[in-house]
Amino acid sequence: MRLDKYLKNSRIIKRRTVAKEACEQGRVEVNGKIAKPGLELKTGDVIQITFGSNILRVKVVSMPDNVRKDDAQSMYEVLS
């Protein structure tokens, strides 16, 4: 699954266009490297997102195509 789509489906970032812009501005890293929005994710990848002065690190647990809002948090595990 594409990185920008994953961020939107998991509700980490509200809209896919915002997720795409964050990637293009270099605020999203996957496994320690700055990632482009079209990067294909795998289970176990570590995503780090910088929101201003806050940093969110999550581990990809699952990647279903369709997910309900209640189940979105089961797609990732917060590391810090």
Buried (B, 14 or more C-beta within 10 A) or exposed (E): BBBBBBBBBBBBBEEBEEBBBBBEEEBBBBEEEEBBBEBEBEEEBBBBBBEEEEEBBBEBEEBEEEBEEEEBBEBBEEEE
